[in-house]
Amino acid sequence: MAFYRDRETNRARPTQTGSTAVQKQRRRFKQSQSLKQRLIEQVKRLREEAKLMGPGVDRETFLRKARQAETAAHIDEWLSSPGLKAPK
């Protein structure tokens, strides 16, 4: 069930069902690269950009995001490992 925010009461209300309801179409597309590949590319890009910056908050932010993407790639690899598959 979907909800919308009522502007008068500022409360969440369920959307109408039936022919009068407006349905939003989700934009779906197939990824050309795996999640792990996209994360690794993001790590490389962020580290390269951080190298070009001088010391400071922005550089640390880029390095933190790179570490987070690297961790996400490791978690994705762990979750897709054969050791976690359900027994047949």
C-alpha positions in Angstrom: 0.0 0.0 0.0 1.3 3.4 -0.9 1.0 6.6 1.1 1.0 10.3 0.5 1.4 13.3 2.8 -1.8 15.2 3.5 -0.8 18.9 3.3 -3.6 20.1 5.6 -3.0 17.7 8.5 0.6 16.8 7.7 -0.2 13.1 8.2 0.4 10.1 6.0 -2.7 8.8 4.3 -3.1 5.7 2.0 -3.5 6.4 -1.7 -6.8 5.6 -3.4 -7.1 2.3 -5.1 -9.1 1.6 -8.3 -9.5 3.5 -11.5 -9.1 7.0 -10.0 -5.7 6.3 -8.5 -2.7 7.7 -10.4 0.0 5.1 -10.7 3.6 6.2 -11.1 5.7 4.0 -13.3 9.1 3.0 -11.9 12.1 3.5 -14.2 13.7 0.1 -14.5 16.8 -0.7 -16.4 19.3 -3.5 -16.3 22.8 -2.7 -15.0 25.5 -3.4 -17.5 28.1 -4.1 -14.7 27.8 -6.0 -11.5 27.5 -4.1 -8.2 31.1 -5.2 -7.2 32.5 -3.8 -10.5 30.7 -0.5 -10.1 31.8 -0.1 -6.5 35.4 -0.9 -7.4 35.3 1.8 -10.1 33.9 4.2 -7.7 36.7 3.5 -5.2 39.3 4.1 -7.9 37.7 7.3 -9.0 37.3 8.7 -5.4 40.9 7.9 -4.5 42.2 9.5 -7.7 40.2 12.7 -7.0 41.4 12.7 -3.3 45.0 12.5 -4.5 44.5 15.7 -6.5 43.2 17.6 -3.5 45.2 19.2 -0.8 44.7 18.2 2.8 41.4 19.1 4.2 37.8 18.2 4.9 36.9 17.5 1.3 39.8 15.1 0.8 38.9 13.2 3.9 35.2 13.0 2.7 36.4 11.5 -0.6 38.6 9.0 1.2 35.8 8.1 3.6 33.4 7.5 0.7 36.1 5.3 -1.0 36.4 3.2 2.2 32.7 2.8 2.4 32.4 1.7 -1.2 35.3 -0.7 -0.7 33.5 -2.2 2.4 30.3 -2.5 0.4 32.1 -4.4 -2.3 33.5 -6.8 0.3 30.0 -7.3 1.8 28.6 -7.9 -1.6 31.3 -10.5 -2.3 30.6 -12.1 1.1 26.9 -12.2 0.5 27.2 -13.8 -2.9 29.8 -16.4 -1.7 28.8 -20.1 -2.0 29.1 -20.6 1.7 25.9 -18.6 2.3 23.7 -20.4 -0.2 20.7 -22.4 1.1 21.2 -26.1 1.2 19.5 -28.1 -1.6 
